[in-house]
Amino acid sequence: MQVTYSFNEQQLTQVYGLHQQAWANSGRSLEEIKRCIAGSQVCIGILDSEDNVVAFARVLTDFVVKAVIYDVIVAKSHQGTGLGQQLILLIKQHQKLKTVKHFELSCLPEMTTFYERNGFSSEVDGLNLMRLVNN
């Protein structure tokens, strides 16, 4: 397995395919995926031996106080092999993110245990997640 921080056109299409496998992210178009990647400060892909993207995550950050992790996705064919954990480790150890004070993310209830095993907690000092839908 290899790690990449930039993606060619074929790999962007593969990231789109990963999103289609993930319940929380389905419905995004290829163009939206490309725009999400372009607007993120850090994107990480794990490639198989044929340079196909089999795991992906992205981060939005100010590089000081907060980094919000999005789209942690592992191909169904590679789930249970430790790639999700490797993505989280790559994010935490990334040169530009090493000094960030807080990493945050949203996840489906069934993923809570995975993230807790990787050091995340739902104790966020009384903060609430709020959303405004922009129609």
Secondary structure, DSSP 8 states (H G I E B T S, - for coil): -EEESS--HHHHHHHHHHHHHSGGGTT--HHHHHHHHHT-SEEEEEE-TTS-EEEEEEEEE-SSSEEEEEEEEE-GGGTTSSHHHHHHHHHHH-TTTTT-SEEEE---GGGHHHHHHTT--S--TT---------
